[in-house]
Amino acid sequence: MQLDSIKTGAPPALGHAALAMEEGFFMEAAALYESVIEHQLLRYYNSLNNSDVRFSSLSALAGKLNGILNSRDLSEPEAALKDMIFDLELWCRDRVAARHALAEVEEEKRWKKALKAQKKQAKQARKFYKKIRALLEKIEQEEVSDQSGNEA
């Protein structure tokens, strides 16, 4: 599989995540999607605060971002993003549990079940990435539109 991200200008991590999914490396795929999601949300968080901060985890970032969004009047895409962040926090918790479940597996039969959970996590991460990217693009378009309207 060729890394499509090279052709589209998307982060290379996305191409590697897709390849990891295709090859059955679901934990790696989920980790890559999680990193890209965190990077996108961090850029958004820093743009809201005019800052350049980092967080120890996606969960920590999601909690802080939720706090900011709770204190603002939200546009439609921002409200959808806030809802998505709640779901993302739940996903993070489930991802940790699924990852730890792999270490506890003692039988092959259970290993396959644990791998199915990892595959589900990776697929959910891919969906989160796509939805969050689309919402952030809408938010950015609204900001550009608002700035254009204020200049007129």
Sine and cosine of phi, psi and omega as CSV:
sin_phi,cos_phi,sin_psi,cos_psi,sin_omega,cos_omega
0.00,0.00,0.77,-0.64,0.08,-1.00
-0.99,0.15,0.57,-0.82,0.01,-1.00
-0.97,0.23,0.97,-0.22,-0.04,-1.00
-0.88,0.48,-0.44,0.90,-0.04,-1.00
-0.88,0.47,-0.45,0.90,0.01,-1.00
-0.92,0.40,-0.62,0.79,-0.01,-1.00
-0.97,0.24,-0.57,0.82,-0.14,-0.99
-1.00,-0.03,-0.20,0.98,-0.05,-1.00
1.00,0.09,0.06,1.00,0.06,-1.00
-0.95,0.32,0.35,-0.94,0.03,-1.00
-0.83,0.56,0.69,-0.72,0.00,-1.00
-0.82,0.57,-0.47,0.88,0.01,-1.00
-0.84,0.55,-0.52,0.85,-0.01,-1.00
-0.93,0.38,-0.64,0.77,0.06,-1.00
-0.91,0.42,-0.65,0.76,0.04,-1.00
-0.92,0.38,-0.60,0.80,0.05,-1.00
-0.89,0.45,-0.69,0.72,0.02,-1.00
-0.89,0.45,-0.67,0.74,0.03,-1.00
-0.90,0.43,-0.67,0.75,0.03,-1.00
-0.88,0.48,-0.66,0.75,0.04,-1.00
-0.88,0.48,-0.73,0.68,-0.04,-1.00
-0.88,0.48,-0.59,0.81,-0.06,-1.00
-1.00,0.02,-0.04,1.00,0.04,-1.00
1.00,0.04,0.24,0.97,0.05,-1.00
-1.00,-0.09,0.97,0.26,-0.17,-0.98
-0.95,0.31,-0.57,0.82,0.05,-1.00
-0.90,0.43,-0.65,0.76,0.03,-1.00
-0.91,0.42,-0.69,0.72,0.01,-1.00
-0.87,0.50,-0.73,0.68,0.00,-1.00
-0.88,0.48,-0.66,0.75,0.00,-1.00
-0.90,0.44,-0.65,0.76,0.01,-1.00
-0.92,0.39,-0.71,0.70,0.05,-1.00
-0.88,0.48,-0.67,0.74,0.01,-1.00
-0.86,0.51,-0.68,0.74,0.01,-1.00
-0.90,0.44,-0.67,0.74,0.01,-1.00
-0.92,0.39,-0.67,0.74,0.05,-1.00
-0.86,0.50,-0.74,0.68,0.00,-1.00
-0.86,0.51,-0.68,0.73,0.01,-1.00
-0.87,0.49,-0.71,0.71,-0.01,-1.00
-0.90,0.43,-0.71,0.70,-0.01,-1.00
-0.93,0.37,-0.56,0.83,0.05,-1.00
-0.90,0.43,-0.67,0.74,0.06,-1.00
-0.87,0.49,-0.67,0.74,0.02,-1.00
-0.91,0.42,-0.73,0.69,0.02,-1.00
-0.84,0.54,-0.74,0.67,-0.01,-1.00
-0.91,0.42,-0.53,0.85,0.04,-1.00
-0.94,0.34,-0.57,0.82,0.04,-1.00
-0.93,0.37,-0.56,0.83,-0.08,-1.00
-0.98,-0.20,-0.02,1.00,-0.09,-1.00
0.77,0.64,0.78,0.62,-0.08,-1.00
-0.72,-0.70,0.01,-1.00,0.07,-1.00
-0.61,-0.79,0.95,0.32,-0.05,-1.00
-0.95,-0.32,0.25,-0.97,0.06,-1.00
-0.80,-0.60,0.35,-0.94,0.04,-1.00
-0.80,-0.60,0.37,-0.93,-0.05,-1.00
-0.96,0.27,-0.35,0.94,-0.03,-1.00
-0.36,-0.93,0.25,-0.97,0.08,-1.00
-0.89,0.45,-0.60,0.80,0.03,-1.00
-0.88,0.48,-0.71,0.71,0.00,-1.00
-0.89,0.46,-0.69,0.72,0.04,-1.00
-0.88,0.47,-0.71,0.70,-0.01,-1.00
-0.87,0.50,-0.67,0.74,0.03,-1.00
-0.89,0.46,-0.70,0.72,0.02,-1.00
-0.92,0.39,-0.66,0.75,0.00,-1.00
-0.91,0.42,-0.65,0.76,0.06,-1.00
-0.86,0.51,-0.66,0.75,0.03,-1.00
-0.86,0.50,-0.68,0.74,0.03,-1.00
-0.91,0.41,-0.73,0.69,-0.03,-1.00
-0.91,0.42,-0.50,0.87,0.05,-1.00
-0.92,0.38,-0.39,0.92,-0.06,-1.00
-0.99,-0.12,0.15,0.99,-0.07,-1.00
-0.84,-0.54,0.38,-0.93,0.25,-0.97
-0.98,0.20,0.82,-0.57,-0.15,-0.99
-0.97,-0.22,0.65,-0.76,0.18,-0.98
-0.96,0.29,0.13,-0.99,0.01,-1.00
-0.86,0.51,-0.74,0.67,0.01,-1.00
-0.93,0.37,-0.51,0.86,0.05,-1.00
-0.92,0.38,-0.63,0.77,0.05,-1.00
-0.90,0.44,-0.65,0.76,0.04,-1.00
-0.91,0.41,-0.62,0.78,0.03,-1.00
-0.90,0.43,-0.66,0.75,0.03,-1.00
-0.86,0.52,-0.71,0.70,0.05,-1.00
-0.88,0.47,-0.65,0.76,0.00,-1.00
-0.90,0.43,-0.61,0.79,0.00,-1.00
-0.91,0.42,-0.61,0.79,0.08,-1.00
-0.86,0.51,-0.74,0.67,0.03,-1.00
-0.89,0.45,-0.60,0.80,0.01,-1.00
-0.91,0.42,-0.63,0.78,0.05,-1.00
-0.89,0.46,-0.65,0.76,0.07,-1.00
-0.89,0.45,-0.67,0.74,0.02,-1.00
-0.87,0.50,-0.68,0.73,0.01,-1.00
-0.86,0.52,-0.69,0.73,0.01,-1.00
-0.90,0.44,-0.70,0.71,0.01,-1.00
-0.91,0.41,-0.58,0.81,0.00,-1.00
-0.89,0.45,-0.68,0.73,0.03,-1.00
-0.88,0.47,-0.70,0.71,0.01,-1.00
-0.89,0.46,-0.68,0.73,0.00,-1.00
-0.91,0.41,-0.60,0.80,0.01,-1.00
-0.92,0.40,-0.69,0.72,0.01,-1.00
-0.93,0.36,-0.49,0.87,0.01,-1.00
-0.88,0.47,-0.52,0.85,0.02,-1.00
-0.88,0.47,-0.60,0.80,-0.03,-1.00
-0.94,0.34,-0.36,0.93,-0.06,-1.00
-1.00,-0.05,-0.09,1.00,-0.06,-1.00
-0.94,0.34,0.75,-0.66,0.01,-1.00
-0.86,-0.50,-0.21,0.98,-0.03,-1.00
-0.81,-0.58,0.54,-0.84,0.00,-1.00
-0.84,0.54,-0.65,0.76,-0.01,-1.00
-0.85,0.52,-0.68,0.73,0.01,-1.00
-0.95,0.30,-0.49,0.87,0.03,-1.00
-0.88,0.47,-0.70,0.72,0.01,-1.00
-0.89,0.46,-0.63,0.78,0.05,-1.00
-0.91,0.42,-0.66,0.75,0.02,-1.00
-0.91,0.41,-0.60,0.80,0.05,-1.00
-0.92,0.40,-0.59,0.81,0.07,-1.00
-0.88,0.48,-0.63,0.78,0.04,-1.00
-0.90,0.44,-0.62,0.79,0.04,-1.00
-0.92,0.40,-0.64,0.77,0.03,-1.00
-0.88,0.47,-0.69,0.73,0.03,-1.00
-0.87,0.49,-0.68,0.73,0.03,-1.00
-0.87,0.49,-0.69,0.72,-0.01,-1.00
-0.91,0.42,-0.67,0.74,0.03,-1.00
-0.90,0.43,-0.65,0.76,0.04,-1.00
-0.90,0.43,-0.65,0.76,0.02,-1.00
-0.87,0.49,-0.67,0.74,0.02,-1.00
-0.88,0.47,-0.67,0.75,0.04,-1.00
-0.90,0.43,-0.69,0.73,0.05,-1.00
-0.86,0.52,-0.72,0.69,0.00,-1.00
-0.83,0.56,-0.76,0.65,-0.05,-1.00
-0.89,0.45,-0.69,0.72,-0.02,-1.00
-0.93,0.38,-0.69,0.73,-0.01,-1.00
-0.91,0.41,-0.68,0.73,0.03,-1.00
-0.86,0.52,-0.70,0.72,0.00,-1.00
-0.90,0.43,-0.67,0.74,0.01,-1.00
-0.91,0.41,-0.67,0.74,0.02,-1.00
-0.91,0.42,-0.58,0.82,0.07,-1.00
-0.91,0.42,-0.65,0.76,0.04,-1.00
-0.90,0.43,-0.67,0.74,0.01,-1.00
-0.89,0.46,-0.69,0.72,0.01,-1.00
-0.90,0.44,-0.66,0.75,0.03,-1.00
-0.89,0.46,-0.64,0.76,0.04,-1.00
-0.89,0.45,-0.66,0.75,0.01,-1.00
-0.90,0.44,-0.69,0.73,0.02,-1.00
-0.90,0.44,-0.68,0.73,0.02,-1.00
-0.89,0.45,-0.69,0.72,0.03,-1.00
-0.89,0.45,-0.65,0.76,0.02,-1.00
-0.91,0.40,-0.62,0.78,0.03,-1.00
-0.91,0.41,-0.65,0.76,0.01,-1.00
-0.92,0.38,-0.55,0.83,0.01,-1.00
-0.96,0.29,-0.44,0.90,-0.01,-1.00
-0.98,0.19,-0.37,0.93,-0.07,-1.00
-0.97,0.23,0.00,0.00,0.00,0.00
